[in-house]
């Protein structure tokens, strides 16, 4: 199938594509709030109707939570499963928005026009970027170059409780040759990116107990063990002076970045100073000997997310508190095993405790391994070439500091490798007020997906 007519159609049909994107952005599909259940149903219905409008056999599928959307369309090339999510984050605090978050508008900015609204980037805009590329191909040629299964969920922003059961129950229908995900960012403006690895996550929480009750700090100050002081000592023990995590066995399963991938990262146009300065830093504060990008994408971390204890009201209350609390998370890379790390982490904490201190752990928190993409598959290099051609810039196999569990679920449940290509920008303000998606990301993203589908079909 000729590609150039498809690209021309995408260019000409951009206003209509933006209008459709505005339509779905107006639907208040906030998955975490039960008050918006009907809105989530409406978003699923809208997507079913939109897929059907260009020949996809699409259905809304019920779950105990919000519905899934599943669609199928045939094509001569490989079978691809495309995943996206139609649910969005809450909009609070509403007063920080410069416009109605569910009345999307095109705004001119210093970086060019953007579409502003909740879900513009995460993930309705990116989902529709792929859908519009498929629509253009179908409009021009009457068919698509690949067989595609569309798989959209409505609970990604609320923990995806229905996702794993649905995937297990419908594994045969969702089977394909390769999964595609469009829910990621470009490594830098104008630099197309394919995520080669995603960090995993381990969550944990503990309480250090000391005296039986809060104590008068005059009566017991000195001889009394203070859990807040013990907590501070425990936290200080987590890292050495170089920023390396000092928990025994923490780096089991961690490997260095291959030289070719490191070359791509070093030449991807990432502005370290701008990245740090944008949040008030003057230099990186992580593990010495590694660049900011490597720290963010390919090194494990142990971060303290919250500590509390004692009196926190107005004025002073002179007590030695009975308890001190800590929440922490670890980002995992490579072959790090979450539960093995949990055991090592807890042993480390318990080894720091003095006499008369004890620790109680929250045993209801989960962990997930890192996802490492199989970039040795030829499809990845085909896609990288297609992206490079569209953006006139070498596409890179990037890392990601965050976690996208669906990539691991595809592998574990369906046996599918996943390819993650996204067109969001770091300043899109996802999950925050004034979320936006660059019109260039939408436009060139459509063209990019058309090129990728064409490349994968050959």
C-alpha positions in Angstrom: 0.0 0.0 0.0 1.3 3.4 -0.9 2.2 5.5 2.1 2.4 9.0 0.7 -1.4 9.3 0.0 -2.1 8.3 3.6 0.3 11.0 4.9 -1.3 13.6 2.7 -4.8 12.6 3.9 -3.6 13.0 7.5 -2.4 16.5 6.7 -5.6 17.5 5.0 -7.9 15.9 7.7 -6.1 17.4 10.7 -9.0 19.8 11.5 -11.6 17.0 11.5 -9.3 14.9 13.7 -8.9 17.7 16.2 -12.7 18.1 16.3 -13.1 14.4 17.1 -10.4 14.6 19.8 -12.3 17.6 21.4 -15.5 15.5 21.4 -14.0 12.7 23.5 -12.1 15.1 25.7 -15.4 16.7 26.7 -16.5 13.4 28.3 -15.8 13.6 32.0 -14.5 10.0 32.3 -12.9 10.2 35.8 -12.5 6.6 36.8 -11.7 6.9 40.4 -14.8 8.8 41.4 -18.1 6.7 41.4 -20.0 9.9 40.6 -18.6 9.7 37.1 -19.5 6.1 36.3 -22.0 7.1 33.6 -19.4 9.4 32.0 -17.0 6.5 31.8 -19.7 4.4 30.1 -20.3 7.3 27.7 -16.6 7.5 26.8 -16.6 3.8 26.0 -19.7 4.2 23.9 -18.2 7.1 22.0 -15.1 5.0 21.2 -17.1 2.0 20.1 -19.1 4.3 17.7 -15.9 6.0 16.5 -14.2 2.7 15.7 -17.3 1.4 13.9 -17.3 4.5 11.8 -14.3 3.3 9.8 -15.1 -0.4 9.7 -13.8 -1.8 13.0 -15.9 -4.5 14.6 -16.1 -2.9 18.1 -17.9 -3.7 21.3 -18.2 -2.4 24.8 -17.5 -5.2 27.2 -18.7 -5.1 30.8 -16.4 -5.6 33.8 -17.1 -5.3 37.6 -15.8 -1.7 37.2 -15.7 0.4 34.1 -16.1 -1.3 30.7 -13.5 -2.3 28.2 -13.6 -1.5 24.5 -12.4 -4.2 22.2 -12.3 -3.9 18.4 -11.0 -5.9 15.5 -10.1 -5.1 11.9 -8.4 -7.4 9.4 -5.3 -6.6 7.3 -2.6 -8.6 5.4 0.3 -7.8 7.8 1.1 -9.0 11.3 -1.5 -9.0 14.0 -1.0 -6.0 16.4 -2.8 -5.3 19.7 -3.1 -1.6 20.4 -3.7 -0.6 24.0 -4.8 2.8 25.4 -7.0 4.0 28.2 -10.0 6.4 28.0 -10.3 7.3 31.7 -8.7 10.4 33.2 -7.5 11.8 36.5 -9.6 14.1 38.7 -9.2 17.8 37.9 -8.7 19.1 41.4 -7.7 21.7 42.3 -10.1 23.3 39.8 -9.2 26.8 40.7 -5.7 26.3 39.2 -7.0 25.6 35.8 -7.0 28.6 33.4 -10.0 27.2 31.5 -12.7 24.5 31.9 -10.8 21.2 31.9 -13.6 19.5 30.0 -14.1 22.3 27.4 -10.9 21.6 25.3 -9.5 24.6 23.4 -6.7 25.1 20.9 -4.3 27.6 22.4 -1.2 29.3 20.8 1.9 29.1 23.0 5.6 29.8 22.6 6.0 26.1 21.6 3.2 26.2 19.0 -0.5 25.4 19.2 -1.6 23.0 21.9 -4.9 21.4 22.8 -5.7 22.1 26.4 -7.9 19.8 28.6 -8.0 16.9 31.0 -6.9 13.7 29.1 -5.4 15.7 26.2 -2.1 13.9 26.7 -2.9 11.2 29.2 -4.2 9.3 27.4 -7.1 10.2 25.1 -4.9 12.4 22.8 -2.4 9.6 22.4 -5.0 7.0 22.0 -6.7 9.0 19.2 -3.3 9.6 17.6 -3.2 5.9 16.7 -6.9 5.7 15.9 -6.7 8.6 13.5 -3.7 7.0 11.7 -5.8 3.9 11.2 -8.7 5.9 10.0 -6.6 7.6 7.4 -5.2 4.4 6.1 -8.7 2.9 5.8 -10.0 6.0 4.1 -7.3 6.0 1.4 -6.8 2.3 0.7 -10.1 0.7 2.0 -8.1 -1.5 4.4 -5.3 -1.4 6.9 -1.8 -2.8 6.3 -1.9 -4.9 9.5 -4.5 -6.9 11.4 -5.3 -4.8 14.5 -7.1 -5.5 17.8 -8.0 -2.3 19.7 -8.1 -2.7 23.5 -9.1 0.3 25.6 -9.6 0.2 29.3 -11.4 2.7 31.6 -9.6 2.1 35.0 -5.9 2.8 34.3 -6.0 5.9 36.5 -7.6 4.0 39.4 -5.4 1.0 39.6 -6.9 -1.2 36.8 -8.7 -3.6 39.1 -10.6 -5.3 36.2 -7.7 -5.5 33.8 -6.0 -8.7 34.8 -9.2 -10.8 35.2 -10.4 -9.5 31.8 -7.2 -10.3 30.1 -7.1 -13.8 31.5 -10.7 -14.5 30.6 -10.2 -13.1 27.0 -6.6 -14.2 26.4 -7.4 -16.0 23.2 -9.2 -13.0 21.7 -6.5 -10.6 22.7 -3.6 -12.8 21.4 -1.5 -11.1 18.7 2.1 -10.9 17.4 3.0 -7.7 19.1 1.4 -5.2 21.5 1.6 -1.4 20.9 1.2 1.2 23.7 0.9 4.9 23.2 1.1 6.3 26.7 4.6 7.6 27.0 6.7 10.8 26.3 9.3 11.9 23.8 12.7 12.1 25.4 13.1 15.7 24.2 11.1 18.0 21.9 11.5 16.7 18.4 13.2 13.5 19.4 11.1 10.4 18.6 11.4 7.7 21.2 10.7 4.0 21.8 10.8 2.9 25.4 13.2 0.1 25.9 12.8 -0.3 29.6 10.4 0.7 32.4 11.3 0.7 36.0 9.3 -1.5 38.4 7.9 -0.5 41.8 8.1 -1.8 45.3 5.9 0.0 47.9 6.4 -0.5 51.7 5.4 1.3 54.9 6.4 0.8 58.5 5.8 2.1 62.0 8.4 2.3 64.7 7.0 1.9 68.2 8.8 3.1 71.3 7.1 3.9 74.6 3.6 2.6 75.4 2.1 6.1 75.2 3.3 9.6 74.3 5.6 10.8 77.1 6.2 14.2 78.8 9.6 15.3 77.3 10.6 16.9 80.6 10.0 13.7 82.6 11.4 11.3 80.0 13.7 13.5 77.9 17.1 11.9 78.1 16.3 8.3 79.2 13.4 7.9 76.9 13.8 6.4 73.4 12.2 8.6 70.8 10.8 6.8 67.8 11.2 9.9 65.6 14.9 9.9 66.3 15.2 6.2 65.6 13.3 6.8 62.3 15.7 9.5 61.3 18.7 7.1 62.0 17.0 4.4 59.9 16.4 6.7 57.0 19.9 8.0 57.2 21.2 4.4 56.9 19.5 3.7 53.6 22.2 5.5 51.5 25.9 6.0 51.7 27.8 9.2 51.0 27.8 8.5 47.2 24.1 8.2 46.9 24.3 4.4 46.6 21.6 2.4 48.5 23.2 0.7 51.4 20.7 -2.2 51.8 22.4 -5.5 51.3 21.4 -7.2 48.1 19.7 -4.1 46.7 21.6 -4.2 43.4 21.0 -7.9 42.7 19.7 -8.2 39.1 20.9 -4.7 38.1 23.0 -4.5 34.9 24.8 -1.6 33.2 23.4 0.1 30.2 24.7 -1.4 26.9 27.1 0.9 25.1 24.9 1.4 22.0 21.9 2.4 24.1 24.0 4.7 26.2 25.3 6.3 23.0 21.7 7.1 21.9 20.9 8.5 25.3 23.9 10.7 25.3 23.0 12.2 21.9 19.2 12.4 22.3 19.1 16.2 22.9 18.1 15.9 26.6 18.8 19.2 28.4 20.0 18.2 31.8 20.3 21.8 33.1 16.8 22.7 32.0 15.3 19.5 33.4 16.9 20.2 36.8 16.4 23.9 36.9 12.7 23.6 36.0 12.1 22.2 39.5 14.7 24.3 41.4 17.7 22.0 41.4 21.2 23.1 40.4 22.7 19.6 40.1 21.6 15.9 40.2 21.5 14.4 43.7 21.4 10.7 43.0 24.0 7.9 42.6 27.4 9.3 41.8 29.0 8.2 38.6 25.8 8.1 36.6 24.3 10.8 34.4 20.8 12.2 35.2 19.2 10.2 32.4 20.9 7.0 33.5 19.9 7.7 37.1 16.3 8.3 36.0 15.9 5.4 33.5 18.3 2.6 34.4 19.3 2.8 38.1 17.2 1.6 41.0 16.2 4.0 43.7 14.9 4.0 47.3 12.9 7.1 48.1 11.2 8.3 51.2 7.7 9.4 50.3 6.3 10.4 53.7 7.3 10.5 57.4 5.1 11.6 60.3 4.7 11.3 64.1 4.3 13.3 67.2 2.5 16.6 67.5 1.9 18.5 64.3 -0.7 21.1 65.4 -0.2 24.8 66.0 2.2 25.9 68.8 4.2 23.4 70.8 3.4 20.2 72.6 6.4 18.8 74.6 6.1 15.1 74.0 8.2 12.1 73.1 5.8 10.3 70.6 4.9 6.7 71.0 5.2 6.1 67.2 6.9 7.3 64.1 5.7 6.4 60.6 7.4 6.1 57.2 6.2 5.4 53.6 8.8 4.5 51.0 9.0 3.2 47.4 11.8 1.6 45.4 12.0 1.9 41.6 13.3 -1.4 40.2 15.3 -2.1 37.0 16.6 -5.2 35.2 15.9 -8.5 36.9 15.4 -7.1 40.5 12.9 -9.3 42.3 10.4 -7.2 44.4 9.8 -9.7 47.1 13.4 -10.6 47.6 14.1 -6.8 47.8 11.3 -6.4 50.3 12.9 -9.1 52.6 16.3 -7.4 52.4 14.8 -4.0 53.0 12.9 -5.1 56.1 16.0 -6.9 57.4 18.0 -3.8 57.0 15.5 -1.7 59.0 15.2 -4.2 61.7 19.0 -4.4 62.1 19.1 -0.7 62.8 16.6 -0.8 65.7 17.9 -0.2 69.3 16.6 -2.0 72.3 13.0 -1.0 73.2 12.2 -0.1 69.6 10.1 -2.4 67.4 8.8 -2.1 63.9 5.4 -3.1 62.4 5.0 -3.4 58.7 2.1 -2.8 56.4 1.6 -6.1 54.6 -1.0 -4.9 52.1 1.4 -3.2 49.6 2.4 -4.6 46.3 5.4 -4.7 44.0 6.0 -5.2 40.3 9.1 -6.1 38.3 10.7 -3.8 35.8 9.8 -4.3 32.1 12.6 -4.7 29.6 11.5 -4.6 26.0 12.8 -7.1 23.5 14.4 -4.6 21.2 16.3 -7.4 19.4 13.0 -8.2 17.6 13.3 -6.8 14.0 10.0 -4.9 14.4 11.7 -2.5 16.8 14.4 -1.4 14.3 11.7 -1.1 11.6 9.7 1.2 13.9 12.8 3.2 14.8 13.6 3.8 11.2 10.0 4.9 10.5 10.1 7.4 13.3 13.4 8.7 12.3 12.1 9.4 8.8 9.1 11.3 10.0 10.9 13.5 12.5 14.1 13.9 10.4 16.0 12.9 13.5 17.4 9.6 14.8 14.8 7.9 17.0 16.2 6.6 20.2 15.5 3.6 22.4 14.8 5.5 25.6 14.3 4.4 29.2 11.5 5.5 31.5 11.7 6.4 35.1 8.1 5.6 35.8 6.2 2.3 35.7 3.5 1.1 33.2 2.3 -2.2 34.5 0.3 -3.1 31.4 3.6 -3.8 29.5 4.4 -6.6 32.0 0.9 -7.9 32.0 1.0 -8.3 28.2 4.1 -10.5 28.6 3.0 -12.5 31.7 -0.6 -13.1 30.7 -0.6 -13.0 26.9 3.0 -13.8 26.1 3.3 -10.6 24.1 6.3 -8.3 23.7 5.2 -4.7 23.9 6.4 -1.7 21.9 5.8 1.7 23.6 5.8 4.8 21.4 4.5 8.0 22.7 4.4 11.7 21.6 3.7 13.5 24.9 6.1 16.2 26.1 7.6 16.5 29.6 5.7 19.8 30.1 2.3 18.4 29.2 1.2 18.6 32.9 -0.4 15.2 33.0 -2.3 14.6 36.2 -2.0 18.4 36.9 -4.0 21.5 36.1 -3.8 22.9 32.6 -2.9 19.5 30.9 -2.2 19.9 27.2 -1.1 18.0 24.2 0.9 19.7 21.4 -0.9 19.8 18.1 2.5 18.9 16.5 2.5 15.7 18.7 -1.0 14.9 17.5 -0.3 15.6 13.8 3.2 14.2 13.5 2.2 11.3 15.8 -0.5 10.3 13.4 2.0 10.4 10.5 4.4 8.5 12.6 2.0 5.7 13.4 1.1 5.5 9.7 4.8 5.1 8.9 5.2 2.5 11.7 2.2 0.4 10.4 3.6 0.6 6.9 7.1 -0.5 8.1 5.7 -3.4 10.2 3.6 -4.7 7.3 6.7 -5.4 5.2 
